[in-house]
Structure formats: C-alpha cells, structure tokens
Amino acid sequence: MLCLTLLVAATALVFAGYGRHEIAATGGTPAAGCVPAPADVRKGEPVLRVDGAGAVESAAPSDGKTALTYDGGPSPEWTPQLLDVLAARQVKATFFLTGSAAAAHPDLVRRIVAEGHEIGSHTYSDVELGQVSGSRAALELSFTQNALAGSSGIGTRLLRLPHTAGLGTLCADTWEAGHRAAAEGYVIVAADGTSVRQYTGSAQAVDETERLLAQRGAAARYTSVGAALGLDGTTYPVSALAEWKGAAFIAAQGASRWFADGMTWLLAAAGVITAVRLALLFGVARLHVRRTRARRRRGAPRMPPVTDPVSVIVPAYNEEAGIEATIRSLLASTHEYVQIVVVDDGSTDRTFEIAESVEDPRVMVVRQPNAGKAAALNTGIGWARFDIIVMIDGDTVFEPDAVQRLIQPLADPRVGAVSGNTKVGNRQGVLGRWQHLEYVIGFNLDRRMYDVLECMPTVPGAIGAFRRDALARVGGVSEDTLAEDTDLTMALCRDGWRVVYEESAIAWTEAPSTVRQLWKQRYRWCYGTLQAMWKHRRAVVERGQSGKLGRRGLLYLLLFQTVLPLLAPLVDVFAVYGLLFQDAGQALGVWLGFTAVQVATAVYALRLDRERFEPIWTLPLQIFVYRQLMYLVVVQSVVTALLGSRLRWHRMQRTGTATETRDRDRTAAVG
C-alpha cells in the first residue's frame, strides 16, 4: 500500500513537473550552427503537408489574405485581452496552444473556439521536437490532443514547431520531426512575416495586434490559417470516448498540479513546525536545566529526602541473558532498603532458575503462567510490601544511586510517578549509535519538555517510580494496550497526578541489535501508543492535569509522532523530485541546513546528558536510513490500527549487553 502510494505521488509530481517545464529537457532551442533542412523545404511556402504518396507540398495564403497566428497559452494574463481586441475588429485568428496550458485553462480554450477562432498544436510543453526522441515527440502531440479534446471537444490538424519562425532557418532534425508529424496528417505552419504573421503570446502581442488591426482594411485582410488557405477540417469534433479521455487527462493534470502545490506548502509547513518544535525543545530544556540546578543549589529550599523502602518489580520472560545482571545491579543500590520482586511470566528458558539462584533475602522470585507483561506487573504489585514501587524491564541495569535519585521527586505529594533516564548500553555498532542518539535527542529531550509543560505521556518500562496509592486509584496496570507504560502514565495524569522526569536516575537498557528486532519493538511501541492515545482521547476536553495531558501531550504526539511521520515519505519523494528536476542547489542547501540543525540539537542534547559527541558522525546517515525505517513503522502501525487488526506481543532476543558501554567506559577510566 505504501509503495503504491509513493508510486502515485511520484507519478503525480513528474506529470505536474512535465507540464510546468520543470523536468529536464522539456525546453530547449535548436542548436546553433545546425545542419539545415533540405533546400526545397527551406525555400518553399510557409505551410507544409505530406500527401498520400509521401511528397511534401507547400502553400501560402491567397493574394490579399494574411494568416494571423499566436504561439503559446492560453494565459489568463493576455488571452482574454487579445480575444477582446479581435472581437472588436471582427477578425479571426489561429491560436497554437501548448497542451499543458490548455489543460490548465480549459475555459479559455472553450472561449477561443466559441468565438470562431482556429486552434493548432504547439506541443504539450513547448518542446523543440528536433531535440527529443521520436517517442517523446509523439507523446507531446498526443497529450496536446487529449487536452484539446477534454477542454473543448475538438482535435486539430495544425502544428507549429516550437522555437521556429521562417522555414529559411529550419534545422534538419527539426524538419525530420515535423515530417513525421506531417506524415501522420498534421499541417505544418511556419511564418514568413507577410502571408503568415507569427506572434508570441504576451501583453506585447496584444498591443501589436491592436495597432495592426487599426489599419484600414485590416478586418478583410487578416484571418485564420484555414480560412486564408481555404483548408477544411483543420479542426474537427472528437468522439465521445476521446472527449471523456481528454476530460480525465485534464482532471489528472489538475490533480497532479494541486498535489505538487500542496506538497510545496506541506514541505514549508513541516519545516516551520519542525523549527518551532526545535526552538521549543531548546527553550524548555534550558528552563528544565535551570530549574534542576536551582533545586540543587546550596541554600535553596528543598523537600525532605525520601528514604522510604522501595519495592522493585522485575517482570521477566525469557531473560536468562541479562536477569542476573539486573538483579545484582539492584542489590548494589545505595538506597537504604530495596525489595526485589522478580515475576517470571512463564519463561521457557532458565530465567526462573537464574533469578532464584541469587541468594539474598531481599530477592523474591514469583512464577506464573505466561499472561503478558501487564499481568506480570500486577502480580508484582500484589507481592510488593512497600508504598513506593519501581517498575523496570528484565534487561535493565541500574546505576547504584538510580533508585535513590529516582524516588526523590515523590517528596512532592502532587507527584504520582517519576520517569528515569534510560540509556542504550550496547551502542557499539551503527544501529546501536542511532538508537543511542534517538534516546538522547528524542526521548530524553522530549521528557524535559513534558516535565516543564506537565504533560508527561510515558514513564518508560525500563525505569519508573510510582506511588502505590496512585496505582491503586487507576486500577493497576491495564492490559488494554500493548504500550502498558504509556497507558498507565496517561491514566495517572487523567487521575490528577503529576508525572515528572528525573534525569540523574540512570538505567542502562539493551537496545535491539538487528533491524528485524528493532522493527518489531518499535512497531509494538507505536501501535500501543496509538491505542493509548485513542483510549485517553477524552483528555483533550477535560480540565486540570488531564487537560494538560490532552491538549499538550496528546496533540504533540499526534502531530510529531503520527501525522508528520505519516507524511514524511511523501515529503521525501518531493525532496528527491526537487533534487533531480528542480533547483538541485536549493534542495541540497535545504538538506544541509536541516542536517546542521539536527547536529546542533544532538550536540546540545548530548551535552545535557553528559554524553560523548563521537556518535554524531552517524547522524547524516541516520536521516537517510534509520529515520525512514521509523517512518515506515508509523505507517504500518496506523494502517494496522485503521484496519482493526490485533497485534500480538513481540519479544526481543536478549544478549546481555545492556552494560557494554558503561563497563567499557569504566575500564577505560581505571586504565
């Protein structure tokens, strides 16, 4: 479906660009110093045709008659004025129209015909037929006939070769193209300045025509090509089928132009919205930093430290690769007392055995049949003994001070949940670096903004702290969506609780190491987020903390994580079109500017998180590859949601590398 949509979009852009002369080689003029056409053609009369035997015949208007012709258009700028001048003098003329302009202004074509003027072809895009292939030339003439049929119900046998005037300067390649057209029944009309006058459609042509027809006897002298030569059937009515085909052709061109114009505005709007978002992220992140520093400044008023015991719930399903490291990182916590509840959700590997082998009274291992992560968390809540509950993933490794730092915002009785700072541990490869940048730039920078605007939509499953009574008031962890962490966070906000971000509480997680695993994970995240947004959609019209979530958080997610990603593939197609067929320098400049802004954002975000700048070199490539993958995930998720399909749980294959980066950095520091 996506490929079909992109193919239609690309076709529409090419069609629109073809008619607007944006595609390469749609213009062109005869080459200087070209090989001249045969002498008998160059020295003949200005009107040429080929008879049944293939012989070339030339003719000129009879004495006392001059054919009045106009090239190009129709155009709203000068065609109506020219028609008014001709009508005032009761003079008929021949209009050699370009098919693209005729399709764009069918009302003017109908007026030309209705007022008794003659119509000829000037090709579809004003192309010099001698400079293009034979198939392209045939396409130009066919498109023009379709445009005339759809706009006025007629066809024409008259043709003026673009970029030519008199036959004396006609090039051999241009005549070859003209001869092919004449052999198919066209009458080639050139100009000699006396018996056939040629004007290029413009406001100047209107003024010159007015002066010309003001001469005595002009009305009797000037006329159309057919009338001047006594030719019948220069234009003819087309069949109903041809007229219908022409109407469809005009509609297609109109739609393609509308689409191209819409994409231009969309690209501009997306650029403005993205710039506003980045400015908002920078400004709000800076405000968040100032607030955080103010709270930590010596002498600043502080809430009493939270020292209450904590229950940590670890839901685990086939986590044998990392479950021991997770448990031992929690046991190394500097917090005074931590109860660890490991809920084995029907694992088929050695997760239960490994967890149970950790001999420490603070560790409790509970086993249940496989029921999903939400059910495992609710089981853990049931076994938890304390009023502060921390929920983490089975592959997450905590810093020793993470629990202590994570629960400090709960000193504020208005706070019901706290999001910690998740970092990618296995960031050695390009895919890992891309996810690392995404976590730092996208997730953590966004969370600073959500914190300041009081509209946090997600406390990540990897590290989050909750009040037990807050969980009880919303009914625990819901199984309605696949993004149980987002669903729970939104439910807490709608219940009136504040949800905040604690950047100093750091946990390391293992990111997907293959594209297939990444796709499955993000597909589940995105689909689950869409489910949660729909479930809590009434927050948009509610008041208080719920209204802040709805009108700030949900609308932000809708715009930047759904609508813009859905449109991104179309924008990319338009960008490629601009690079290939429009001003490549301008398109490249826009891309470089966008990349520079992304790099600046990355530098700022990495600096805030006290991370190294080394992964930035992968950012330009991320824009081309990784971002497109994430856009496709959104597209598939939205289509799945619209079709009403149920998405099953996808589990990632763990390798136990969540602390890879942390351990390497510590080893380097010791060394």
ZAMARGU-4260 file (C-alpha; in steps of 0.2 Angstrom, whole numbers, plus 5000, padded with zeros to 4 digits):
<rodrens>
0) 5000/5000/5000 | 5014/5012/5004 | 5024/5008/4989 | 5008/5011/4978 | 5005/5027/4987
5) 5023/5033/4984 | 5022/5027/4966 | 5006/5038/4963 | 5014/5053/4972 | 5030/5051/4961
10) 5019/5050/4945 | 5009/5065/4950 | 5025/5075/4953 | 5033/5070/4937 | 5017/5074/4927
15) 5015/5091/4936 | 5033/5095/4933 | 5032/5089/4915 | 5018/5101/4911 | 5027/5115/4920
20) 5043/5113/4911 | 5052/5108/4926 | 5058/5091/4920 | 5075/5091/4912 | 5074/5093/4893
25) 5057/5099/4891 | 5063/5115/4884 | 5077/5118/4873 | 5081/5128/4857 | 5088/5122/4840
30) 5107/5120/4841 | 5117/5134/4834 | 5125/5130/4818 | 5114/5115/4815 | 5113/5106/4799
35) 5100/5115/4788 | 5084/5107/4782 | 5083/5102/4763 | 5083/5117/4751 | 5066/5113/4744
40) 5059/5114/4761 | 5068/5130/4766 | 5064/5139/4750 | 5046/5133/4749 | 5030/5142/4756
45) 5026/5143/4774 | 5013/5130/4776 | 5018/5112/4773 | 5010/5095/4772 | 5014/5077/4765
50) 5002/5069/4753 | 4997/5051/4752 | 5012/5047/4741 | 5024/5055/4754 | 5028/5070/4744
55) 5030/5087/4753 | 5018/5101/4747 | 5019/5119/4752 | 5007/5133/4751 | 5004/5151/4755
60) 4988/5161/4758 | 4980/5168/4743 | 4983/5186/4737 | 4976/5199/4749 | 4974/5187/4764
65) 4986/5185/4779 | 4985/5172/4792 | 4986/5179/4809 | 4994/5167/4822 | 4998/5167/4840
70) 5010/5155/4849 | 5008/5148/4867 | 4995/5150/4880 | 4981/5151/4883 | 4985/5163/4898
75) 4973/5172/4909 | 4986/5187/4908 | 4984/5190/4890 | 4972/5179/4880 | 4956/5187/4886
80) 4963/5204/4881 | 4968/5198/4864 | 4951/5190/4861 | 4943/5206/4866 | 4954/5215/4853
85) 4950/5203/4839 | 4931/5203/4843 | 4931/5222/4842 | 4938/5221/4825 | 4929/5205/4820
90) 4945/5197/4815 | 4948/5178/4816 | 4965/5171/4820 | 4974/5154/4824 | 4980/5150/4841
95) 4994/5137/4843 | 4991/5132/4861 | 5003/5122/4872 | 4993/5107/4879 | 4999/5110/4897
100) 4992/5127/4897 | 4976/5121/4888 | 4973/5108/4902 | 4976/5121/4915 | 4964/5134/4907
105) 4950/5124/4898 | 4938/5139/4900 | 4950/5150/4889 | 4951/5136/4876 | 4932/5135/4875
110) 4931/5154/4873 | 4943/5154/4859 | 4933/5140/4850 | 4916/5149/4854 | 4922/5165/4846
115) 4926/5156/4830 | 4945/5156/4831 | 4955/5142/4825 | 4966/5131/4836 | 4983/5122/4832
120) 4995/5112/4842 | 5011/5120/4849 | 5016/5103/4858 | 5012/5099/4876 | 5026/5108/4885
125) 5033/5119/4871 | 5047/5107/4867 | 5059/5108/4852 | 5054/5092/4843 | 5071/5090/4835
130) 5080/5089/4852 | 5070/5074/4859 | 5066/5056/4854 | 5053/5051/4842 | 5043/5043/4856
135) 5044/5059/4866 | 5038/5070/4851 | 5023/5058/4848 | 5019/5059/4867 | 5019/5078/4866
140) 5007/5079/4851 | 4996/5065/4859 | 4995/5075/4876 | 4990/5091/4867 | 4976/5082/4858
145) 4970/5075/4874 | 4970/5092/4882 | 4960/5100/4867 | 4948/5086/4867 | 4944/5087/4886
150) 4943/5106/4886 | 4933/5110/4870 | 4929/5093/4862 | 4939/5096/4846 | 4955/5090/4839
155) 4967/5099/4827 | 4977/5095/4812 | 4988/5111/4813 | 5005/5111/4821 | 5018/5124/4823
160) 5035/5118/4828 | 5041/5127/4844 | 5056/5138/4843 | 5055/5140/4824 | 5049/5155/4813
165) 5053/5155/4795 | 5057/5140/4785 | 5074/5148/4779 | 5082/5144/4796 | 5074/5127/4799
170) 5086/5113/4805 | 5087/5096/4798 | 5082/5087/4814 | 5068/5099/4817 | 5061/5096/4800
175) 5063/5077/4802 | 5052/5078/4817 | 5040/5089/4808 | 5040/5077/4793 | 5035/5063/4804
180) 5020/5073/4811 | 5015/5079/4793 | 5015/5061/4788 | 5003/5057/4802 | 4991/5071/4795
185) 4997/5087/4803 | 4999/5103/4793 | 5015/5112/4797 | 5013/5130/4799 | 5028/5141/4799
190) 5029/5160/4796 | 5036/5172/4783 | 5031/5189/4790 | 5020/5193/4776 | 5007/5179/4771
195) 5008/5171/4789 | 5011/5183/4804 | 5018/5175/4820 | 5016/5182/4837 | 5022/5175/4853
200) 5008/5176/4866 | 5011/5191/4878 | 5004/5208/4883 | 5016/5215/4870 | 5007/5204/4857
205) 4990/5212/4862 | 4997/5229/4859 | 5005/5225/4842 | 4989/5216/4837 | 4978/5232/4841
210) 4990/5243/4831 | 4990/5231/4817 | 4971/5229/4816 | 4969/5248/4817 | 4975/5249/4799
215) 4962/5252/4785 | 4956/5236/4778 | 4963/5225/4791 | 4947/5216/4795 | 4946/5210/4777
220) 4964/5205/4776 | 4968/5196/4792 | 4960/5179/4796 | 4964/5161/4802 | 4976/5149/4793
225) 4962/5138/4787 | 4952/5152/4780 | 4967/5160/4772 | 4972/5144/4763 | 4954/5138/4760
230) 4958/5122/4771 | 4943/5112/4778 | 4944/5101/4793 | 4959/5110/4801 | 4949/5107/4817
235) 4936/5093/4820 | 4924/5087/4833 | 4931/5071/4843 | 4921/5056/4848 | 4913/5055/4865
240) 4926/5042/4871 | 4940/5054/4866 | 4932/5069/4874 | 4930/5058/4890 | 4948/5053/4889
245) 4953/5071/4887 | 4942/5076/4902 | 4951/5063/4913 | 4968/5069/4906 | 4964/5087/4912
250) 4957/5081/4929 | 4974/5071/4931 | 4984/5086/4927 | 4974/5097/4938 | 4975/5084/4952
255) 4994/5082/4950 | 4997/5101/4950 | 4986/5103/4965 | 4996/5089/4973 | 5013/5097/4969
260) 5007/5114/4975 | 5001/5105/4991 | 5017/5096/4994 | 5026/5113/4992 | 5015/5121/5006
265) 5017/5105/5016 | 5035/5105/5015 | 5036/5123/5020 | 5023/5120/5034 | 5033/5105/5040
270) 5049/5115/5040 | 5041/5129/5050 | 5033/5117/5063 | 5049/5107/5065 | 5059/5123/5068
275) 5046/5129/5081 | 5047/5112/5089 | 5066/5113/5090 | 5065/5130/5097 | 5053/5124/5110
280) 5064/5109/5114 | 5079/5120/5116 | 5070/5134/5126 | 5061/5122/5138 | 5076/5110/5140
285) 5086/5126/5145 | 5072/5130/5158 | 5072/5112/5164 | 5091/5113/5167 | 5089/5130/5176
290) 5075/5123/5187 | 5086/5107/5191 | 5101/5117/5196 | 5091/5129/5206 | 5084/5115/5217
295) 5102/5108/5219 | 5110/5125/5223 | 5116/5127/5241 | 5104/5136/5252 | 5089/5133/5241
300) 5073/5127/5249 | 5072/5108/5247 | 5059/5094/5251 | 5064/5082/5264 | 5074/5067/5256
305) 5064/5052/5253 | 5071/5037/5262 | 5056/5025/5262 | 5059/5007/5257 | 5056/5003/5239
310) 5048/4988/5231 | 5056/4985/5213 | 5046/4974/5201 | 5055/4965/5188 | 5044/4956/5175
315) 5054/4944/5165 | 5050/4932/5150 | 5065/4923/5143 | 5078/4935/5150 | 5091/4922/5155
320) 5104/4933/5146 | 5103/4948/5157 | 5092/4944/5173 | 5106/4941/5184 | 5115/4957/5180
325) 5098/4966/5183 | 5096/4959/5200 | 5113/4962/5206 | 5113/4980/5200 | 5098/4982/5211
330) 5106/4974/5226 | 5121/4986/5224 | 5109/5000/5226 | 5114/5014/5238 | 5096/5016/5244
335) 5093/5010/5262 | 5081/4995/5258 | 5075/4988/5242 | 5063/4973/5240 | 5066/4965/5223
340) 5051/4955/5216 | 5055/4945/5200 | 5040/4939/5191 | 5044/4925/5179 | 5030/4926/5166
345) 5031/4908/5160 | 5048/4908/5153 | 5054/4894/5143 | 5072/4896/5146 | 5082/4897/5163
350) 5076/4914/5168 | 5067/4907/5184 | 5082/4896/5189 | 5095/4910/5187 | 5084/4923/5197
355) 5081/4910/5211 | 5100/4906/5212 | 5103/4924/5218 | 5104/4921/5237 | 5098/4937/5245
360) 5083/4939/5257 | 5079/4955/5248 | 5075/4945/5232 | 5058/4936/5229 | 5055/4926/5213
365) 5037/4923/5208 | 5032/4911/5194 | 5016/4912/5184 | 5009/4905/5168 | 5013/4917/5153
370) 5000/4931/5154 | 5009/4946/5147 | 5019/4960/5154 | 5005/4970/5161 | 4999/4954/5171
375) 5016/4951/5177 | 5017/4969/5184 | 5001/4967/5193 | 5007/4951/5200 | 5022/4960/5206
380) 5012/4974/5214 | 5002/4961/5223 | 5018/4954/5231 | 5026/4972/5234 | 5027/4976/5253
385) 5030/4995/5252 | 5021/5011/5246 | 5034/5016/5233 | 5035/5004/5218 | 5049/5005/5205
390) 5045/4995/5189 | 5059/4990/5177 | 5062/4979/5162 | 5070/4962/5164 | 5086/4968/5154
395) 5088/4984/5163 | 5104/4988/5174 | 5103/5002/5187 | 5117/5013/5192 | 5120/5011/5211
400) 5111/5028/5215 | 5097/5026/5202 | 5084/5021/5214 | 5088/5034/5227 | 5088/5048/5214
405) 5073/5041/5205 | 5061/5042/5221 | 5066/5059/5227 | 5053/5069/5217 | 5040/5059/5226
410) 5043/5070/5241 | 5031/5082/5232 | 5013/5075/5237 | 5007/5080/5220 | 5019/5069/5210
415) 5012/5051/5207 | 5025/5044/5195 | 5043/5048/5190 | 5052/5044/5174 | 5070/5040/5174
420) 5084/5042/5162 | 5086/5027/5150 | 5102/5025/5141 | 5107/5012/5127 | 5120/5001/5134
425) 5125/4991/5118 | 5129/5006/5106 | 5145/4999/5098 | 5138/4997/5080 | 5130/5009/5069
430) 5112/5003/5073 | 5116/5005/5092 | 5123/5023/5089 | 5107/5028/5080 | 5097/5021/5094
435) 5108/5030/5107 | 5105/5047/5098 | 5087/5043/5097 | 5086/5040/5116 | 5096/5056/5120
440) 5088/5068/5107 | 5071/5061/5105 | 5066/5053/5121 | 5076/5062/5135 | 5075/5079/5127
445) 5056/5077/5125 | 5054/5072/5143 | 5062/5088/5149 | 5049/5097/5139 | 5035/5086/5145
450) 5041/5089/5163 | 5040/5108/5161 | 5023/5108/5152 | 5016/5095/5165 | 5010/5083/5151
455) 5022/5068/5153 | 5014/5054/5142 | 5026/5040/5146 | 5036/5033/5160 | 5047/5021/5152
460) 5046/5002/5157 | 5064/5002/5159 | 5064/5014/5174 | 5050/5022/5183 | 5044/5025/5201
465) 5026/5025/5207 | 5015/5028/5222 | 5006/5013/5227 | 4990/5023/5231 | 4991/5031/5214
470) 4992/5014/5205 | 4978/5008/5215 | 4967/5023/5211 | 4969/5019/5192 | 4966/5000/5194
475) 4984/4995/5192 | 4992/4991/5175 | 4979/4990/5161 | 4980/4976/5149 | 4970/4986/5136
480) 4985/4991/5125 | 5002/4985/5120 | 5011/5000/5127 | 5006/4997/5145 | 5018/5010/5152
485) 5011/5024/5141 | 4993/5018/5145 | 4997/5019/5164 | 5006/5036/5163 | 4991/5043/5154
490) 4979/5036/5167 | 4989/5044/5181 | 4989/5061/5173 | 4970/5059/5170 | 4968/5055/5188
495) 4976/5072/5193 | 4994/5066/5197 | 5009/5075/5191 | 5022/5064/5182 | 5040/5071/5181
500) 5057/5067/5174 | 5072/5064/5185 | 5087/5065/5173 | 5100/5059/5186 | 5092/5042/5189
505) 5101/5032/5176 | 5097/5015/5170 | 5105/5005/5155 | 5095/4995/5143 | 5099/4983/5129
510) 5093/4990/5113 | 5088/4979/5098 | 5104/4973/5089 | 5096/4969/5072 | 5084/4978/5061
515) 5071/4965/5062 | 5071/4966/5081 | 5071/4985/5080 | 5056/4984/5069 | 5046/4973/5080
520) 5050/4983/5095 | 5045/5000/5088 | 5030/4993/5079 | 5024/4987/5096 | 5028/5004/5104
525) 5020/5014/5090 | 5004/5003/5089 | 5002/5003/5108 | 5005/5022/5109 | 4991/5024/5096
530) 4980/5013/5107 | 4983/5023/5122 | 4980/5039/5113 | 4964/5033/5107 | 4959/5026/5124
535) 4963/5043/5133 | 4957/5054/5119 | 4944/5062/5131 | 4958/5071/5140 | 4958/5084/5126
540) 4942/5091/5133 | 4945/5088/5151 | 4952/5100/5164 | 4966/5101/5176 | 4981/5089/5174
545) 4971/5078/5162 | 4968/5093/5151 | 4986/5097/5151 | 4990/5079/5145 | 4976/5080/5132
550) 4979/5097/5124 | 4998/5097/5126 | 5005/5079/5127 | 4992/5070/5116 | 4992/5084/5102
555) 5011/5084/5102 | 5011/5065/5100 | 4998/5066/5086 | 5007/5079/5077 | 5025/5074/5079
560) 5024/5055/5081 | 5009/5051/5070 | 5004/5065/5057 | 5022/5071/5052 | 5029/5053/5051
565) 5015/5048/5040 | 5018/5062/5028 | 5037/5060/5029 | 5038/5048/5014 | 5029/5060/5003
570) 5040/5074/5008 | 5055/5063/5004 | 5048/5059/4987 | 5045/5078/4984 | 5063/5082/4990
575) 5070/5069/4978 | 5060/5076/4964 | 5067/5094/4968 | 5084/5087/4969 | 5083/5079/4952
580) 5072/5091/4942 | 5071/5107/4950 | 5085/5118/4958 | 5097/5105/4965 | 5107/5118/4974
585) 5092/5124/4983 | 5087/5107/4988 | 5104/5102/4994 | 5105/5118/5003 | 5089/5115/5012
590) 5095/5097/5017 | 5112/5104/5023 | 5103/5117/5034 | 5091/5103/5041 | 5106/5092/5045
595) 5115/5107/5053 | 5100/5110/5064 | 5099/5091/5068 | 5118/5091/5073 | 5116/5106/5084
600) 5101/5098/5093 | 5111/5082/5095 | 5126/5092/5102 | 5115/5101/5114 | 5106/5085/5120
605) 5122/5075/5122 | 5129/5089/5132 | 5114/5090/5144 | 5116/5071/5146 | 5135/5072/5148
610) 5137/5060/5134 | 5152/5060/5121 | 5150/5068/5105 | 5158/5054/5095 | 5141/5046/5088
615) 5137/5062/5079 | 5146/5057/5064 | 5132/5044/5061 | 5118/5057/5061 | 5118/5062/5042
620) 5117/5043/5038 | 5103/5041/5051 | 5092/5054/5042 | 5093/5043/5026 | 5091/5026/5033
625) 5086/5025/5052 | 5073/5039/5051 | 5065/5031/5036 | 5063/5015/5045 | 5055/5023/5059
630) 5043/5032/5047 | 5038/5016/5040 | 5035/5009/5057 | 5022/5023/5060 | 5014/5020/5043
635) 5012/5001/5046 | 5006/5004/5064 | 4992/5017/5058 | 4987/5005/5044 | 4986/4991/5057
640) 4975/5002/5068 | 4964/5008/5055 | 4961/4990/5049 | 4956/4985/5067 | 4970/4971/5067
645) 4976/4964/5084 | 4994/4965/5086 | 5002/4951/5096 | 5016/4954/5109 | 5033/4954/5101
650) 5048/4949/5112 | 5066/4954/5108 | 5080/4942/5109 | 5092/4947/5123 | 5111/4945/5123
655) 5115/4953/5140 | 5124/4968/5133 | 5115/4982/5142 | 5130/4987/5152 | 5143/4985/5137
660) 5146/5004/5136 | 5146/5008/5154 | 5158/4994/5158 | 5170/4999/5144 | 5170/5017/5150
665) 5174/5012/5167 | 5188/5001/5162 | 5195/5015/5151 | 5194/5027/5166 | 5203/5014/5178
670) 5216/5012/5164
</rodrens>
